[in-house]
Amino acid sequence: MQVTIRPLQEHDAHISVKWRNDPEVFKYTGNTYKTIISIENELEWIRNVIVKNQVGRDFRCAIEVDGIYVGNIYLTGIENGAAEYHIFIGDKNYWGKGVAKQASVLILKYAFETLRLNTVYLEVNKRNIVAFLLYQSLGFLVVSEKSDSYSMEVKGNRWATISTTIHVGAPQDEPESVIVQL
């Protein structure tokens, strides 16, 4: 299984709109939609994302497995050596298969080695235990706590140390990974 990430493209909207209208996909995120997201809404959102990617403020990517678009992963608000990390796997057929971890390794490598960021941070719902454990395995540490969420971050120096020991799966089933740059 080959996991890749690439910048979002306009045609992705035709798949991602289905995910945005699936409450199970967004169950633990801060994004809950009170109305149906139309294809026009999604196309407008993707067009805005493409502009933000081009100006370097965000790096919003599609996650692909063997060429199939399965989710999104982002670095947003890139400034002053820091960025916020977000991820979701929209295609439920790929939940629990290690895709999120492999895509996260790719984007964190890009964040620290290419963008030379000092800090990547996130917020995770306390009920999303699977995500919390993923983030811990990637070197994120809890820096603060709210009633329903944790704020976590990983620093570049910690990433440099931990990235050499991150294990994605058993050697025979470890996905091959590639990042496709802008």
C-alpha positions in Angstrom: 0.0 0.0 0.0 1.5 3.3 -1.1 0.4 6.4 0.9 1.0 9.8 -0.7 0.0 13.3 0.0 -0.4 16.1 -2.6 -2.0 19.6 -2.7 -5.7 19.5 -3.0 -7.1 20.0 -6.5 -10.5 21.3 -7.7 -11.7 17.9 -8.8 -11.3 16.6 -5.2 -14.4 18.4 -4.3 -16.6 15.8 -6.0 -15.4 13.2 -3.5 -14.8 15.4 -0.4 -18.3 16.8 -0.5 -19.6 13.3 0.4 -17.4 13.2 3.4 -18.4 16.6 4.7 -22.0 15.5 4.7 -21.2 12.3 6.7 -21.6 13.1 10.4 -19.6 9.9 11.3 -16.5 11.3 9.5 -16.6 14.6 11.4 -17.8 13.1 14.7 -14.8 14.2 16.7 -13.8 17.3 14.8 -14.7 20.9 15.6 -16.5 20.9 12.2 -20.1 20.1 12.5 -22.3 21.3 9.7 -25.9 22.3 10.3 -26.8 22.3 6.6 -26.0 20.0 3.7 -22.7 21.1 2.0 -23.4 21.4 -1.8 -21.0 20.7 -4.5 -20.9 24.4 -5.2 -20.0 25.1 -1.5 -17.2 22.5 -1.7 -15.8 23.8 -5.0 -15.7 27.3 -3.5 -13.9 26.0 -0.4 -11.4 24.1 -2.6 -10.7 27.1 -4.8 -10.0 29.2 -1.6 -7.7 26.4 -0.4 -5.7 26.4 -3.6 -5.2 30.2 -3.3 -4.0 29.8 0.4 -1.7 27.0 -0.6 -0.2 29.2 -3.3 0.6 32.1 -1.0 2.2 29.7 1.5 -0.1 30.4 4.5 -1.5 26.8 4.4 -0.5 23.5 3.0 -3.7 21.5 2.5 -3.3 18.1 1.0 -5.2 15.1 -0.3 -4.2 11.8 1.2 -4.1 9.0 -1.5 -3.6 5.3 -1.1 -2.5 3.6 -4.2 -3.8 6.6 -6.2 -7.2 6.6 -4.5 -8.2 9.9 -2.7 -9.1 8.8 0.9 -8.8 11.9 3.1 -7.2 15.3 3.9 -4.3 16.5 5.9 -3.3 20.1 6.5 -0.9 22.5 8.0 -2.7 25.8 8.4 -1.8 29.2 9.7 1.8 28.8 8.8 3.6 31.7 10.4 6.3 32.5 12.9 7.8 29.0 12.6 4.6 27.2 13.6 1.5 25.6 12.0 -1.7 23.9 13.0 -2.1 20.3 12.0 -5.4 18.7 10.9 -6.3 15.3 9.5 -9.3 13.2 8.6 -9.7 10.0 6.7 -13.0 10.4 4.8 -13.1 7.0 3.1 -14.2 4.7 6.0 -12.8 1.7 4.1 -9.3 3.0 5.1 -10.0 3.6 8.8 -7.7 1.6 11.1 -5.2 0.7 8.3 -2.4 3.0 9.4 -3.0 5.5 6.6 -3.4 8.5 9.0 -0.1 7.7 10.7 1.8 7.3 7.4 0.3 10.6 6.0 1.1 12.3 9.3 4.7 11.2 9.1 4.9 12.7 5.6 3.4 16.1 6.5 5.5 16.4 9.7 8.6 15.6 7.8 7.6 18.3 5.3 6.9 20.7 8.1 10.2 20.3 9.9 12.6 19.4 7.1 11.3 21.5 4.2 9.4 24.4 5.8 11.8 24.4 8.8 9.0 25.0 11.3 9.8 24.9 15.0 6.4 23.8 16.2 3.3 21.9 14.9 0.3 22.0 17.1 -3.2 20.6 17.2 -6.4 20.3 19.3 -8.0 16.9 19.8 -11.3 15.9 21.2 -10.8 14.0 24.5 -13.3 11.3 23.2 -11.2 10.7 20.1 -8.8 8.2 21.8 -7.6 6.7 18.6 -6.4 10.1 17.3 -4.9 11.0 20.7 -2.8 7.8 20.7 -1.8 8.5 17.1 -0.6 12.0 18.0 1.3 10.7 21.0 3.0 8.1 18.8 4.1 10.9 16.5 5.7 12.8 19.4 3.0 15.3 20.2 2.8 16.2 23.9 -0.2 17.7 25.8 0.4 21.3 26.5 -3.0 22.3 27.9 -6.4 20.9 28.5 -10.0 22.1 28.2 -13.1 20.4 29.4 -13.5 18.6 26.1 -10.1 18.7 24.3 -6.4 18.6 24.6 -4.0 21.0 23.0 -0.9 19.2 21.8 2.3 20.1 20.1 5.5 18.7 18.7 8.7 20.7 18.4 11.2 20.2 15.6 14.0 19.0 17.9 11.6 16.3 19.4 10.5 15.3 15.9 14.2 14.9 14.8 14.7 12.5 17.7 11.5 10.6 17.5 11.1 10.4 13.7 13.8 7.8 13.5 11.9 5.4 15.8 8.4 5.8 14.5 7.1 2.4 13.4 4.1 2.3 11.0 3.4 -1.4 11.0 5.0 -4.8 10.7 7.9 -4.8 8.2 5.9 -7.0 5.7 2.9 -4.7 5.7 4.5 -1.3 6.1 3.1 1.1 3.5 5.4 2.8 1.1 5.2 6.6 1.4 5.8 9.5 -0.9 5.2 13.2 -0.6 4.3 15.1 -3.8 5.4 18.7 -3.5 3.9 21.8 -4.9 
